[in-house]
Amino acid sequence: MALPQISGYRYTPANLTNTVEWTLDPARAVLLVHDMQQYFINAFDRSDSSAQINVAINSIAALIAAAREQDIPVVFSAQPPRQTAEKRALLTDFWGTGLQSDEAAAIIEELQAQEAEILTKWRYSAFAHTDLREQMKSWGRDQLLITGVYAHIGCMTTALDAFMHETQPFFIHDALADFSLEKHQMACDYVASRCGLVCSTQQALDQLGRGTRVRGAA
């Protein structure tokens, strides 16, 4: 299955109710920028500035700036190119051979990832076959802000994985993008009701003590 061509939808929370009332703490938080690689972003129609992918990129950039300002660790998950059949394993059955060039694997330039922040990732969850959990423990942090693509695949799976290992996931709904509005909504509804807290970029920035208004974000 190849990646679909994704139209310029816009996500707005509809009847979203969180089960929990967690509060973000800069001393406990880590910001995850999930799979914002050229290969995945190329699937989106970015011609409309109000499209969700463009909103997400602006929102993620604001969160990165706030995190770096407050010494909150930033982690960019990224799949490596040219994976062997053994490394890729069952992913091949669903998505084919994946990324095939360094250009496709690069984090998009707008987000200005630093080499030390990049986490090589092998499965949907950013915790699977990586040392993210150990890194978070060494930092003494147990809250994870989740942003990036795709909301209903790797982002939602990471949120569930975090929850099952006593880490509070914060699903930043306007800093995410997906195959469609319906799948984006499904992911947010699931996280809000089962494993995390869903909030906006602005709410996250306010709780982290940086109330900067975000262009294009509710």
ABEGO torsion letter per residue (X at the ends): XBBBBBBBBBBBBBGBBBABBBBBBAAABBBBBBGBBAAAAAABBAABAABAAAAAAAAAAAAAAAAAAAGBBBBBBBBBBGBBAAAAEAAAAAAEAEBABAAAABBBAAAGBBAAABBBBABABAABGBAAAAAAAAAGBABBBBBEOBAABAAAAAAAAAAAAGBBBBBBAAABBBABAAAAAAAAAAAAAAABBBBBAAAAAAAAGBABBBBGBX
